[in-house]
Amino acid sequence: MTPYYICYAILILSVAAGLLLDKMRVATILAFIPMFVLIAGRGMVGTDSANYVQSFDIIRYQGMLASSFEPGFTLLVEVLNWVFRDSLDVLIVLGSATAIIMLSAGLLLERSPLLFLTIIMPFFLIDMSINGLRYGLAFAIVALGAAAFARGSLRVFILCGIIATSIQISSVLLVVGLWALMEVRIKTFIGAALGMVAILVVFGSYLEDKISQNTDAVGLGGLSGIVPLAATVGVVVAIRYSDRPIVASKFPMFAILGMQLASFGLARFYYAGLRFQTLFVFLLYLFVAMSVRRSAVQLSGQRLLTGSLLVTLMLCSVSRLSNFREDTGGFSPFNPFYFQSELKG
């Protein structure tokens, strides 16, 4: 657990120093470096890593048609297989690229990346680049598109959305949700609905297979999902009572909160609810970051909001460290951590 403890300690110290010195962009880079070292140098660490490597080998020897991934991700793996002989190297390159894209998106989205440091880096960055690689890459591309969207480029956002959907289909919910919340107009909702219909037509059989595979997957019950719910509630309430208006309308914020509550309820019975909770936390980050970008509000100058984000940082950090320490079966594939050099040695 030591590498994780070091990374999160540096993250928390970087946030504190960044706030005190008003150097949040520098703090972001400093906090990112040790996490990137873990991502770029790790061995077979992560819940899904072995499955990914096996799938990459299948694509390498049997071609794209043998893959169960979305076509964009399969094509990307096929290209990387031509360059790298070891499927673990492909895995690490994809994880490293995901981390760099996400960092770039965070720096482009926010002038002062407090949201990135307190929501994305503690809760998502290691998981999306080591464990849930496909969703991580897709979400990072959506975030990059959101940065373009915040600057007025809807076409780039849609293009990024299409690429992300071809990598992980659940990212279409993120794209459509963000588009609808940022552009609350009838034609936007019509366009979003037509896009969803197109996705259902193209990926219909794939979705049926996914649903049938997860029919027996039940929720974990207890307090599972409480951290993303608490983080969402804290940020929404803080923005509602912030000193200066951050969002033009309160409806999107409460819409996200409502979806998060519904997902938390769903997670009591079905594992899919936990995945929806993660998606809605990411949606909250993108929506708030874009709203801040457009309104030019300085988050670090507002005590309630800054305090809420610091509490979110602690909650997300403790949650992830707990997940890295032990899994539901008592052993976590994240721990003990080892580097790729140790694996090859």
C-alpha positions in Angstrom: 0.0 0.0 0.0 3.0 2.3 0.4 3.0 3.6 -3.2 -0.7 4.6 -2.9 -0.2 6.2 0.4 2.7 8.3 -0.9 0.7 9.4 -4.0 -2.4 10.5 -2.0 -0.3 12.2 0.6 1.4 14.2 -2.1 -2.0 15.0 -3.6 -3.4 16.4 -0.4 -0.2 18.4 0.3 -0.3 19.7 -3.2 -3.9 20.9 -2.9 -3.1 22.6 0.4 0.0 24.3 -1.1 -1.8 25.3 -4.2 -4.6 27.0 -2.3 -2.2 28.8 0.0 0.1 30.0 -2.8 -2.6 30.4 -5.4 -0.7 28.0 -7.7 -3.3 25.4 -8.5 -1.9 24.5 -12.0 1.5 23.9 -10.6 0.0 21.8 -7.7 -1.9 19.7 -10.3 1.3 18.8 -12.1 3.1 18.0 -8.8 0.2 15.8 -7.7 0.0 14.1 -11.1 3.7 13.0 -11.4 3.8 10.3 -8.7 0.5 8.9 -9.9 1.7 8.8 -13.4 4.8 6.9 -12.3 2.6 4.2 -10.9 0.4 4.1 -14.0 3.3 4.0 -16.5 5.5 1.6 -14.5 3.1 -0.8 -13.0 3.0 -4.6 -13.5 -0.1 -6.7 -13.7 -2.0 -4.6 -11.1 -5.7 -3.9 -11.3 -8.9 -5.9 -11.3 -9.4 -6.2 -15.0 -5.8 -6.1 -16.2 -5.4 -9.9 -16.7 -8.7 -10.0 -18.7 -7.5 -7.1 -20.9 -4.2 -8.7 -21.6 -5.9 -12.0 -22.6 -8.3 -10.1 -24.8 -5.5 -8.2 -26.5 -3.8 -11.5 -27.2 -7.0 -12.8 -28.8 -7.1 -9.7 -31.0 -3.5 -10.1 -31.9 -3.8 -13.7 -33.1 -7.4 -13.9 -34.2 -8.1 -10.4 -35.5 -10.7 -7.8 -34.8 -13.8 -10.0 -35.4 -12.8 -12.1 -32.4 -13.1 -9.1 -30.0 -16.1 -8.4 -27.8 -15.0 -4.7 -27.4 -16.5 -1.7 -29.1 -15.0 -1.2 -32.6 -13.0 1.9 -31.8 -11.2 0.3 -28.9 -10.6 -2.9 -30.8 -9.1 -1.0 -33.8 -6.9 1.0 -31.4 -5.6 -2.3 -29.8 -5.0 -3.8 -33.2 -2.8 -0.8 -34.2 -0.9 -1.0 -30.9 -0.4 -4.7 -31.3 1.5 -4.0 -34.5 3.9 -1.7 -32.5 4.3 -3.7 -29.3 4.9 -7.4 -29.0 3.8 -7.7 -25.4 0.1 -7.1 -24.6 1.0 -5.8 -21.2 2.9 -3.0 -22.9 -0.2 -2.2 -24.9 -2.1 -2.1 -21.6 0.3 0.3 -20.0 0.5 2.6 -23.1 -3.3 2.9 -23.1 -3.3 3.6 -19.3 -0.6 6.2 -19.7 -2.3 7.9 -22.6 -5.6 7.9 -20.6 -3.9 9.7 -17.7 -2.2 12.3 -20.0 -5.4 13.0 -21.9 -7.3 13.4 -18.6 -4.7 15.8 -17.2 -4.7 17.8 -20.4 -8.5 18.0 -20.3 -8.5 19.1 -16.7 -6.0 21.9 -17.4 -7.9 23.0 -20.4 -11.3 22.9 -18.6 -10.2 24.9 -15.5 -8.1 28.0 -15.1 -7.5 26.9 -11.5 -8.0 23.1 -11.5 -9.4 22.7 -8.0 -12.2 20.5 -9.2 -9.8 18.2 -11.0 -7.6 17.9 -7.9 -10.5 17.2 -5.5 -12.8 15.0 -7.6 -11.0 13.5 -10.6 -7.5 12.9 -9.3 -8.4 11.1 -6.0 -11.4 9.2 -7.2 -10.9 8.5 -10.9 -7.3 8.8 -12.2 -5.7 5.6 -10.9 -8.9 3.5 -11.3 -9.5 4.7 -14.9 -6.0 4.2 -16.0 -5.2 0.9 -14.2 -8.5 -0.8 -13.6 -11.4 0.4 -15.8 -9.2 1.2 -18.7 -11.9 1.3 -21.4 -14.3 3.5 -19.5 -11.3 5.6 -18.4 -10.1 6.3 -22.0 -13.6 7.1 -23.2 -14.4 9.4 -20.3 -11.0 11.2 -20.8 -11.8 11.8 -24.4 -15.3 13.2 -23.5 -13.6 15.5 -21.0 -11.3 16.7 -23.7 -14.3 17.3 -25.9 -16.0 19.2 -23.0 -13.0 21.5 -22.8 -13.6 22.3 -26.5 -17.3 22.7 -25.9 -16.6 25.2 -23.1 -14.7 27.3 -25.7 -17.7 27.2 -28.1 -16.7 24.2 -30.3 -19.7 21.9 -30.4 -18.4 20.0 -33.4 -15.2 18.9 -31.6 -17.3 17.9 -28.6 -19.6 15.7 -30.8 -16.6 14.2 -32.6 -15.0 13.3 -29.2 -18.3 11.9 -28.1 -18.5 9.6 -31.2 -14.9 8.4 -30.6 -15.6 7.8 -26.9 -18.7 5.9 -27.7 -16.8 3.6 -30.1 -14.5 2.8 -27.2 -17.0 2.4 -24.3 -20.7 2.7 -25.2 -21.7 3.9 -21.7 -19.9 7.2 -22.5 -22.9 8.1 -24.7 -24.8 8.8 -21.5 -22.1 11.2 -20.4 -22.1 13.0 -23.8 -25.8 13.3 -24.1 -26.3 14.2 -20.5 -23.7 17.0 -20.6 -25.0 18.3 -23.9 -28.6 18.4 -22.6 -27.6 20.1 -19.3 -25.4 22.7 -20.9 -27.8 23.5 -23.7 -31.3 23.3 -22.1 -33.3 23.7 -25.3 -36.0 21.6 -27.1 -33.9 21.0 -30.2 -31.0 19.8 -28.0 -33.2 17.2 -26.3 -34.6 16.1 -29.7 -31.0 15.8 -31.0 -30.0 13.8 -27.9 -33.0 11.5 -28.4 -32.1 10.9 -32.0 -28.5 10.2 -31.1 -29.7 7.6 -28.5 -31.9 5.9 -31.1 -28.9 5.7 -33.5 -26.8 4.1 -30.8 -29.5 1.6 -30.0 -29.7 0.6 -33.7 -25.9 0.3 -34.2 -25.1 -1.4 -30.9 -28.5 -3.1 -30.2 -27.2 -6.7 -30.2 -24.2 -5.8 -28.2 -26.3 -4.1 -25.5 -28.5 -7.2 -25.4 -25.5 -9.4 -24.7 -24.3 -7.0 -22.0 -27.6 -6.9 -20.3 -27.9 -10.7 -20.3 -24.4 -11.1 -18.9 -25.2 -8.8 -16.0 -28.6 -10.2 -15.2 -27.3 -12.1 -12.1 -25.0 -9.3 -10.9 -26.6 -8.0 -7.7 -25.9 -4.9 -5.7 -23.4 -5.0 -2.8 -25.9 -3.4 -0.3 -24.7 -1.8 2.9 -22.8 1.4 2.4 -21.6 0.7 -1.1 -22.0 3.8 -3.3 -22.2 6.2 -0.3 -19.0 8.1 -1.2 -20.1 9.2 -4.8 -23.5 10.0 -3.3 -22.0 12.1 -0.5 -19.6 13.8 -2.9 -22.5 14.8 -5.2 -24.6 16.0 -2.3 -21.8 18.1 -0.9 -20.9 19.8 -4.2 -24.5 20.4 -5.2 -25.4 22.0 -1.8 -22.2 24.1 -1.7 -22.9 25.5 -5.2 -26.5 26.1 -4.3 -25.4 28.3 -1.4 -22.2 29.7 -2.8 -21.4 33.4 -2.5 -21.5 34.0 -6.3 -23.7 32.3 -8.9 -21.8 29.6 -10.7 -24.5 28.0 -12.8 -27.0 29.8 -14.9 -29.8 27.5 -13.7 -30.1 25.3 -10.7 -32.1 22.7 -12.6 -29.1 20.8 -14.0 -27.5 20.5 -10.6 -30.6 19.0 -9.0 -31.1 16.8 -12.1 -27.7 15.3 -11.5 -28.4 14.9 -7.8 -31.7 13.2 -8.6 -30.0 10.7 -11.0 -27.4 10.1 -8.3 -30.0 9.3 -5.7 -31.8 7.0 -8.1 -28.6 5.2 -8.9 -27.8 4.8 -5.2 -31.2 3.2 -4.8 -30.6 1.0 -7.8 -27.2 -0.1 -6.4 -29.0 -1.7 -3.5 -30.3 -4.4 -5.9 -28.1 -4.3 -9.1 -24.4 -3.7 -9.5 -25.1 -1.5 -12.5 -26.3 1.2 -10.1 -22.7 1.6 -8.8 -21.5 2.2 -12.4 -24.2 4.8 -12.9 -23.1 6.5 -9.8 -19.5 6.8 -11.1 -20.8 8.2 -14.4 -22.9 10.8 -12.7 -20.0 12.0 -10.5 -18.0 12.5 -13.6 -20.9 14.3 -15.3 -21.1 16.6 -12.2 -17.4 17.4 -12.6 -17.7 18.2 -16.3 -20.9 20.3 -15.8 -19.5 22.3 -12.9 -16.1 22.8 -14.6 -17.7 24.0 -17.8 -20.0 26.3 -15.9 -17.1 27.8 -13.9 -15.2 28.3 -17.2 -18.1 30.2 -18.7 -18.9 32.2 -15.6 -15.3 33.0 -14.7 -16.0 32.4 -11.0 -13.0 31.7 -8.8 -13.9 28.6 -6.7 -11.0 28.9 -4.3 -12.2 32.3 -3.1 -15.5 30.9 -1.8 -15.1 29.3 1.6 -18.2 27.0 1.5 -17.4 25.6 -1.9 -13.7 25.2 -1.2 -14.4 23.5 2.1 -16.9 21.2 0.4 -14.4 20.2 -2.2 -11.7 19.6 0.4 -14.1 17.2 2.2 -14.8 15.6 -1.1 -11.0 15.1 -1.6 -10.7 13.3 1.7 -13.8 11.1 1.1 -12.6 10.1 -2.3 -9.1 9.5 -1.1 -10.2 7.3 1.8 -12.6 5.4 -0.4 -10.0 4.6 -3.1 -7.3 3.7 -0.6 -9.8 1.3 1.0 -10.5 -0.3 -2.3 -6.8 -0.7 -3.1 -6.2 -2.3 0.3 -8.8 -5.0 0.1 -11.5 -6.2 -2.3 -14.8 -7.9 -1.4 -13.1 -11.2 -1.2 -10.4 -10.0 1.2 -7.7 -9.6 -1.4 -7.2 -6.7 -3.8 -5.4 -7.1 -7.2 -4.2 -3.5 -6.5 -2.2 -4.6 -3.5 0.6 -5.4 -3.1 1.7 -3.0 -5.9 4.6 -3.9 -8.1 6.3 -2.4 -11.1 6.6 -3.9 -14.5 10.3 -4.4 -14.1 9.6 -6.7 -11.2 7.2 -8.8 -13.3 9.8 -9.2 -16.1 12.6 -9.9 -13.7 
